[in-house]
Amino acid sequence: NLENALNSPHQDISLGAAQALALTASPKAKQALRTLLEQPQPEPHQKEQLNTWQTSIIGALTGLESIAEADSIETIEPFISSKIKISFSSNSKV
């Protein structure tokens, strides 16, 4: 069940579940995606954690985009105006 997967201790599983549920505009998906966006950015020297964080952020932003509700703008806006560099790659699996 996708709603149970939202609570997985494995971030990739909870992200995948949230993205799938976002396609149905599920309020639970929106909350899970917002929670993922609240993760602090790892330090630059923590390469693996930084890559995982970036993948999670891109996935959460993509999920919120698919929900396309006006109140998602206030969640997404800090990432648009931020100086945090997030690279969207055509090779991304998100």
C-alpha positions as YAML, in Angstrom:
chain: A
units: angstrom
residues:
- id: 1
  name: ASN
  ca: [0.00, 0.00, 0.00]
- id: 2
  name: LEU
  ca: [1.43, 3.36, -1.06]
- id: 3
  name: GLU
  ca: [0.20, 5.22, 2.02]
- id: 4
  name: ASN
  ca: [2.10, 2.80, 4.26]
- id: 5
  name: ALA
  ca: [5.19, 3.25, 2.10]
- id: 6
  name: LEU
  ca: [5.16, 6.98, 2.93]
- id: 7
  name: ASN
  ca: [6.39, 6.03, 6.40]
- id: 8
  name: SER
  ca: [9.24, 3.86, 5.17]
- id: 9
  name: PRO
  ca: [12.59, 4.48, 6.86]
- id: 10
  name: HIS
  ca: [14.09, 4.27, 3.35]
- id: 11
  name: GLN
  ca: [13.87, 7.70, 1.80]
- id: 12
  name: ASP
  ca: [13.80, 6.44, -1.78]
- id: 13
  name: ILE
  ca: [10.75, 4.30, -0.99]
- id: 14
  name: SER
  ca: [8.86, 7.09, 0.78]
- id: 15
  name: LEU
  ca: [9.73, 9.50, -2.05]
- id: 16
  name: GLY
  ca: [8.52, 7.04, -4.70]
- id: 17
  name: ALA
  ca: [5.28, 6.47, -2.82]
- id: 18
  name: ALA
  ca: [4.73, 10.21, -2.40]
- id: 19
  name: GLN
  ca: [5.38, 10.84, -6.09]
- id: 20
  name: ALA
  ca: [2.93, 8.09, -7.08]
- id: 21
  name: LEU
  ca: [0.28, 9.40, -4.70]
- id: 22
  name: ALA
  ca: [0.88, 12.94, -5.95]
- id: 23
  name: LEU
  ca: [-0.54, 11.87, -9.29]
- id: 24
  name: THR
  ca: [-3.86, 11.42, -7.47]
- id: 25
  name: ALA
  ca: [-3.45, 14.78, -5.64]
- id: 26
  name: SER
  ca: [-3.49, 12.95, -2.33]
- id: 27
  name: PRO
  ca: [-3.22, 15.28, 0.70]
- id: 28
  name: LYS
  ca: [-0.97, 12.65, 2.32]
- id: 29
  name: ALA
  ca: [1.38, 12.88, -0.64]
- id: 30
  name: LYS
  ca: [1.52, 16.65, -0.38]
- id: 31
  name: GLN
  ca: [2.44, 16.47, 3.30]
- id: 32
  name: ALA
  ca: [5.08, 13.79, 2.70]
- id: 33
  name: LEU
  ca: [6.64, 15.83, -0.12]
- id: 34
  name: ARG
  ca: [6.70, 18.96, 2.02]
- id: 35
  name: THR
  ca: [8.37, 17.01, 4.82]
- id: 36
  name: LEU
  ca: [11.07, 15.87, 2.39]
- id: 37
  name: LEU
  ca: [11.68, 19.50, 1.43]
- id: 38
  name: GLU
  ca: [12.31, 20.40, 5.07]
- id: 39
  name: GLN
  ca: [15.45, 18.28, 5.27]
- id: 40
  name: PRO
  ca: [18.55, 20.34, 5.99]
- id: 41
  name: GLN
  ca: [21.11, 20.51, 3.23]
- id: 42
  name: PRO
  ca: [24.21, 18.42, 4.04]
- id: 43
  name: GLU
  ca: [27.63, 20.05, 4.10]
- id: 44
  name: PRO
  ca: [29.47, 20.19, 0.74]
- id: 45
  name: HIS
  ca: [32.11, 17.69, 1.91]
- id: 46
  name: GLN
  ca: [29.36, 15.08, 2.54]
- id: 47
  name: LYS
  ca: [29.15, 14.15, -1.14]
- id: 48
  name: GLU
  ca: [27.00, 11.02, -0.84]
- id: 49
  name: GLN
  ca: [24.52, 12.63, 1.57]
- id: 50
  name: LEU
  ca: [24.43, 15.74, -0.61]
- id: 51
  name: ASN
  ca: [23.60, 13.65, -3.69]
- id: 52
  name: THR
  ca: [20.85, 11.81, -1.80]
- id: 53
  name: TRP
  ca: [19.47, 15.10, -0.49]
- id: 54
  name: GLN
  ca: [19.50, 16.63, -3.96]
- id: 55
  name: THR
  ca: [17.68, 13.65, -5.47]
- id: 56
  name: SER
  ca: [15.09, 13.87, -2.70]
- id: 57
  name: ILE
  ca: [14.59, 17.61, -3.19]
- id: 58
  name: ILE
  ca: [14.21, 17.29, -6.95]
- id: 59
  name: GLY
  ca: [11.77, 14.40, -6.50]
- id: 60
  name: ALA
  ca: [9.72, 16.29, -3.93]
- id: 61
  name: LEU
  ca: [9.57, 19.41, -6.10]
- id: 62
  name: THR
  ca: [8.53, 17.30, -9.09]
- id: 63
  name: GLY
  ca: [5.84, 15.61, -7.01]
- id: 64
  name: LEU
  ca: [4.44, 18.94, -5.81]
- id: 65
  name: GLU
  ca: [4.49, 20.19, -9.37]
- id: 66
  name: SER
  ca: [2.28, 17.29, -10.43]
- id: 67
  name: ILE
  ca: [-0.23, 18.15, -7.68]
- id: 68
  name: ALA
  ca: [-0.34, 21.70, -9.08]
- id: 69
  name: GLU
  ca: [-2.20, 23.39, -6.26]
- id: 70
  name: ALA
  ca: [-1.75, 27.07, -5.51]
- id: 71
  name: ASP
  ca: [-0.66, 26.47, -1.91]
- id: 72
  name: SER
  ca: [2.30, 24.45, -3.18]
- id: 73
  name: ILE
  ca: [3.84, 27.65, -4.52]
- id: 74
  name: GLU
  ca: [4.81, 28.84, -1.02]
- id: 75
  name: THR
  ca: [6.58, 25.53, -0.43]
- id: 76
  name: ILE
  ca: [8.40, 25.56, -3.76]
- id: 77
  name: GLU
  ca: [9.27, 29.27, -3.85]
- id: 78
  name: PRO
  ca: [12.22, 29.15, -1.40]
- id: 79
  name: PHE
  ca: [13.95, 26.66, -3.70]
- id: 80
  name: ILE
  ca: [13.35, 28.88, -6.72]
- id: 81
  name: SER
  ca: [14.77, 31.98, -5.03]
- id: 82
  name: SER
  ca: [17.51, 30.13, -3.12]
- id: 83
  name: LYS
  ca: [21.19, 30.25, -3.83]
- id: 84
  name: ILE
  ca: [21.31, 26.51, -3.25]
- id: 85
  name: LYS
  ca: [22.49, 24.91, -6.44]
- id: 86
  name: ILE
  ca: [20.39, 21.98, -7.50]
- id: 87
  name: SER
  ca: [21.30, 20.57, -10.86]
- id: 88
  name: PHE
  ca: [18.55, 18.97, -12.89]
- id: 89
  name: SER
  ca: [20.23, 16.47, -15.15]
- id: 90
  name: SER
  ca: [18.72, 14.83, -18.19]
- id: 91
  name: ASN
  ca: [20.20, 11.62, -16.74]
- id: 92
  name: SER
  ca: [18.18, 12.04, -13.53]
- id: 93
  name: LYS
  ca: [16.05, 9.06, -12.63]
- id: 94
  name: VAL
  ca: [13.57, 11.20, -10.76]
...
